[in-house]
């Protein structure tokens, strides 16, 4: 197995539980892939995904080993899903309680917006219920196959998933207040996409969040470590700082791996947990170039500029998850996906990782600050001056919302799209694989079975898509496909 991101970790645990001999080779020094931590002034700061939802995906994985997820990680349900603020004024918390969120929206905007929110959540629940088993769990969904699984007698259910409309257009049906269209339009960024182009199907995220957002003591890295231990308990072995240079092929099927240190590992089956564009680029050997096409640069999902730092905060009561909005949200995505640039007032996400219980901080605290960026890390230069300018823009947006930070340069680490391109070969810096733009975008991602016999795919660049739970599902699908093929 190549890669110890969440997809590879899930696949390794599932295959080891089934009694297979599993070896995982990872180029990084620890598990997690994008669920990584950076050491900043002596403290670990989550530098990748920070939101944990759809815990049933992991519950099922651990239950398969007759364990409980709570035995492996310390979880806490978030009572406040996120705190939102706008440069033009206004602050709004979304709560774990749907009714409490509706009351907050009524006070923040209007009774009509509160009613719209409840209708939006109901629609999201319907979309989720329609697609959970028929799409998310399908090995290689197609439009006809999805219609068959939903039921040809239920065309209305499939139509109501709204793949024919953009999320941005659909939000006008529910929210008169443009600030709320910004807030819920942000769901598109969960899959690295623009709300102007991604299908309204992503309304289902409202239901996903209402079903539970969880905070993990020790951060998302703790989940990666727990998944590694789960695999080890069932006999899987993990080899870190051990890059693979080639997937070997013999007689038209996978035969093993060639490591960068020159060792050859025999393998009848390989699960590749990495960006599929790395295969097309020949980064895993010339034989892989013909397996799958690369994702065109213009169709890549979002990248990001992130800052991990320790800072003193004043003026704004941070929660664990915080989002700061400027005025023109649509312009931000036109710039990223059209001009391949970042606007002067970007949306800013801040994860205040010492506020696990929502308490205030008087000392310096660990923060992850993120702004969206084009995935041009393999061709665009990100100089120190440019990154400093981007940080000043982010700080200015936060300042206009009332938050000020004080920190030392030595306690701040920046990661650019170019850095992400280097960390995740073949991605160009995209953190999500292909952008989910257009009604058929979800069907373009490759499935668990690659065209090369013996090679299986997992991770955020394959079905069912990006995000921690979806990538874990991809790993489980890869494990299931491999076992099905062994049984035939």
N, C-alpha and C positions, 0 to 999 in steps of 0.2 A: 504494500500500500504506500502511495506517495502522498504525503501531506497530513499533518496533524491539526488542521483546522477543525471546526466543529463537525463538518460533514465527514471527514476522515475519522475523527474520534468516534462518532456515532456508528459508522460502518464497521470499524474495528471491534467495538464492543459487541455489536450484534453478531458479527461473524465468529468472534471468539466464544460467545455464549452458545452458538450453534455447534461448537466443537472443532472449528477449523483452526489450522495453524496460521497465525497472523503476525506479520512483521510490518511495522510502520517506520518509514524513513522520512525525516523532516529536516529541512535545511536550517530552520531556526533553532535556538537553544532550548526552547520549551514549547509546550503544546498551546493551542488556541488559535493560531493563524491570526486573523484580524482581531480576535479577542486577546489583545496583547496589553501588557503593562509596561510603562516606562518608569525608571527610577529617577525621581526629581527631588533633589535635596534630601536624599535618604529615605524617601517614601515612594511606594508604588502607586502610580496613577493609571487608571484604566484609560487606554488610548484608542480604543475601538468602540464596538457596540457597548451600550450601557443599559439598554432597555430589555427586560426579560419578560416575555409573554408566551402564551400557548404552552404553558408548563406541562400540559398533558403529553406533549411529544416526548419530554424527558421522563415524565412519570412512567410512561409505557416502556421506555428503554430500561429503566432501573427495575421495574416490575418484572421484566423478562429475566432478570438475574435474581429475582426474589428479594429485592431490596427496595427501600423507599428513598426517593430523592432527598427527603429531609435528613436521612442518615449521612448523606454525602456533602450537602451544602446547607448553610443556615439561611433560610428564606424568611422574608418579611413582606407581607402584602403592603403595597403603597396605598395610603388613604388619599393622598393627592397625586394624581397621575402626572401632572405637570403644571407649572406656573408660567403664565404668558404675560408679556408686557409689550406696549407699543410706544414708539417714539413720540406719537401725537397725544399720548396719554391713555391711561386705562390699564388695569391689571385684572387678569381672570385666571382662577384656578379651575382645572377640571378634576373632578373627584371620582373615587371608585364607585360612589353611589350615583347612579344615573339621575335620580330625583334631586340630589344635592347639586349636581352639575346644572340641571335645568333651572333650579332656583338661582344659582350664581349667574347664569346667562341672562335670565330675566332681569336681574339687578344691574348687570353690566351693559346689556343692550336693550332688549324689549321682550314683552310677553310673546310676541310673534316669533322671535328668534328662539325662545325657549321651547315653544311648540314645534318649531322646525327641528330643533335638536332632538327631541324625542322621536319625531318621525324619521329623522336621519339614522338614529340608532336602531330603530325598528327595521328600516330598510337594510342596514348593514347586517343585522342579525339574519334576515332572510337570505341575503347574498351568501353569507358564511355558511348557513345550513345547506344551501344548494351546492356549494363548491367544495366543502371540506372533504367528503368521501369520494366525490365524483371527479374532482380535479386534483386536489393536493396529493391524494394517495395514488393517483393513476401513474403507471410507469411511463407512458409516453402519450399524453393526451393530444387529441386532434379535435377540431370543431365537431365532426360527425360523431366521433367516439364520445365526446362530452355530452352531446345531445342524446345519444343512446343511453348513457349511464344516468343522466337526469331523468330521462323518460320522454319518448316522442309524444306521449300523451300530456306532457306538462310543458309545453313551449313557453307559457307565460312565466314560469319560474326561471327559465334560462334567460328570457328577455329582460326580466327584472334585475339580472346581474349587471345590466347596462354597459356592455362592452362597446356599444356603438356611440356612446357619449363620453366626452372628457369629464374628468372629475371636476374641473374648474366650472364647466357649464352646469353640471348637475347641482353644484353647491348653491347656485342661484335659486333653485327650487325650494331650498330649506332656510337660507339665512339672508334676511334683508341687510344685515350689518356686514359691510365688507371686511371688517376685522375678523369676523368669524369664518368668512370664506378663506382668509389667509390661514387661520388656525387649522382648519380641517383640510385645506389644500395641502398642508405640509405632509399629510399622509403619503403623498406621491414620493416624497424624499426617502421614505422608508424602503423603497425599492429603487432608489437612485434615479428618479425620473421627475419630469416637469408636470405640475398639475394641469397645465394647458394641453398636454398631449396624452397623459396616462388615462386609461379607461376608468369610468366611474365605479367599476367593480371594486376598487379599493375602498369604497365605503365600508366594506367588511371589517376594516381595521378598527372602526368605532366599536364594533362588537368584540373584537379581539381584546381591545384595551379594557372594555367594560367587564370582560370575563376575568380580568386580573392582570395587573402589572406588579411584578415582584422585584424586591431589592435583595441583593445577595451580599451577605457579609463577606468581605474580602474581594468584592467586585466580580466581574465576569470571568476573570482569570481563575477564580475558585471553581467555577463550573467546568472550565477546561481541565483543570487538575483532577476534578472528581470523575470526569469521563475517562481520562487516562487510567486512573486507578481501577475503574470499573472494568476496562479492558484487561488490565494486568491481572486482576483477580481471576479472570477466565483464561489466562495464558497468553494474551497478546504481548508482544515485545515492542518497545519504542526506541528508536535510534535518532537522537537529536544531533544537531550540527552535522548532518549526514546528507548532503544534497545528492539527488539523482541526476545524472547527466543524460541518460538515455533509457527509453523503454525498448527493450530488445524484441525483435520479431523473427520468427523462424517458421517457414512453410505457411505464411499467411496468417499467423496468430501470435499472440504475445507469448514470449518464452522466458522473460526475466527482466532484471534491471541491471544497468551498469552505473555504479556509484562514482562520484567525482574522485574518490581516492583510488579508483582502479579496480575495486572488487566487483565481481559479477554475482548477482543473486538470482538463482533459478526460481521461477514462479510460473505456475500454470494460469493464474488469474491475477490481475492488477486492478486495484481501485485507485483512480487518479483524482485527488482532491486538490484541484488548483484551477486557475482560470483556463478555460478551454482554448483561448486564443494562443496560449503558450504552445499547444500542440501544433496548431497551424503555422506558427512561426518557426517550427523546427527546434524549439528549445529542449525538447525531449527526444531528439533524433530525427533524421530525415524521413524515416518510415512513418512518422506521426503527421507529417505535413498534409497528407492526403486523407486523414481521418475525418477532420471537421474543418469548415471554413473559419477564418478569423472574423471577429466582430469588427465591422468598419468603425473607424475612429468616430465618425459622426453619430453612430448608434450606441456608443458606450454610455453606460450609466454614470452618475455623478462621481466625481472625486471630492476631495475636501482639503482645506488647510486647517490643521489642528494645532493647538497649543496646550501642552500639559505643564501646569505650573502650580506653585504654592504662592498664595497671595492673601493679603488682608483685604477684606471686603467691607464696604460702607454704603449706606444709603438705600439699599434695596434688599428686602428680606428673601434671600434665596431659599428655594426648596431643593430637593435632590435633582429633579429635571426642570430646566428653565429654558424658555424661548423668548428672544427679543426681536420684535418685528419693526421694520421701517414701513414706509407708506406704500411703495409700489412693488408688490410681490410679483406680479406678472413680468415686470421689466427684469427682475433678477434672473428668471429662467430663460427669457429671450436672450439675455446677455450670455448666459452659460452655454446654452445649446445652439445659439445662433452666432453670436460674435466671439464665442469661446473666451469669455472674459468674466470678471467679477465686478458687480456694480459698486458704487462708492458707499452705499448704505446696505450692506448685506444682512440677511437674517442671521442671527447668532444663537447657537445652542450652547448652553452651559450646564455641565453636570457637576454639581457640588458634592463631591464624594464623601465628605465628612458629615453630611447632613442625612445620614441614614434614617434617623428618627425625626427629621424635620427641625431639629434644634438649631439655634443660631450659634455662630462661631465668633469668638473674640480674638483668637490667634490666627496665624496663617493657616489656610485650608487648601486642600487639594482640589484643583479645578481642571476639567477638560473643556476647552473652548473650541468650537467648530463652526466654520462657514463652508458652504457649498462651493465647488470649483469645477471647471471643465476637466475631463479626463484626458489631458494632453501631456501627461507627465513624461512621455517618451520623446516628445518633440519640442515642448515649450520650456524655456529657461525660467527658473524661479530663483532669482538672485536674493541675497540677504536684504538688499534695499527694498525689493519688491515685497518680500515677506514682512518686513517691518511696516511698510505702508499698509498692507492688508491687516496687520494686527492693530494699527492705529484706527483703521476704519471700523473694525469690530469693537474696539474699546469705545469709540465715539458713539456707536449705536447703543451700547450698554449704558454709557454715561447719560445719554438723552432719556433713557428709561429710569435713571436714578441710581445706577450701580457704578461705583468707582472701585478700582483695584490698585493696590500698592504691592509691588513685588520687585525682587532683584532679577536681573537678567540671567544670573547663574541658576535661578530656580524656575527657568522657563525653557521648555524644549518644543521646537516647532517641527511639524512634519508636513511636507508639501506634496502635491501630486507627483512630482519627480521622485520623491522618497517612496511614495506608495508604489510607483511603477517598479522601483528597484526591489522593494520588499516582496511584491507579488508579481513575479515575472509573467509577461504577456498581457498584463491588464491595462498597460498604459496609464495606470493610476486609478482606474475605475475600481470602486469598492463594491460594485453590484453586478458586474458583468454587463450584459446588454440592457439598455434602458427599456422600460415597459411602455413603449409609445405605440398607440394604435390598437385596435380591437383584436388583432391576431398576434400581437407581440408575445403573449404568454405561450403560444404554440411553437414559436421559433426556437426556443431554448432546447438544446439536446436533452434526451432522457438518460436514464441510468446506463443503458446498453449503448456502447459506441459501435460504429460500423466495423471496428477491428475486433475479431473474436478474442475473447479473454480480457478485453479492456473495458472497465466500467468507470462511470463518471459520478462525482459527487461535488458538492460545493455550491456557492451562491450563483455561479454562472450557468448552472444547469437547472432543469426542472426539479422542484417547483419554484425556485427563484431565491433571491437574496434575503438576508435576515437570519438571525440565529436559529429560530425554530425551523424555518424553511430549509436552511442548509442542513440541519440535523435530519429533517425528513428525507432530504436527498441522499444522505448517507444510509439511512434505513432502506430506502428504495434500491440503492446500489447493492446492498447486502442481500436483499430479497431476490433481486434479479440474478445475482451470481448463484445463489442457492437453487433457484428454479432451473437455471441452466445445468447445474451439476446433476439435478435429478432427472434430466431428460436424456 
